[in-house]
Amino acid sequence: MAFIQRGVVSDGKRVMSLEEFKRWLMRFDSNGDGRISHSELREAVRLCGGLFASWKSKRGIKSADSDHNGFIDDNEFRNLAHFADKYLNIRITKF
């Protein structure tokens, strides 16, 4: 899976709009339910070369999951912007 890449800023991070980030992350939705689970987010972290992918993805789910159902749904992708910047080297623009 390749990144949808708009550009790379001087700190080496990929730059994506929120919509591009959603489309990229939904590629990991292995069961097609329209939500991102811990294991699906873990695969995204691994793809980005992240160490401790399981731990980081648990943190991402915990920080972004505002309704505490264990999944990231369409309304919660915006909450993953900080996670993407810190653990996926992706800067989200155009909120």
Secondary structure, DSSP 8 states (H G I E B T S, - for coil): -----SEE-TTS-EEEEHHHHHHHHHTT-TT-SSSB-HHHHHHHHHHTT-SSHHHHHHHHHHHH-TT-SSSB-GGGGGGGHHHHHHHS-EEEE--
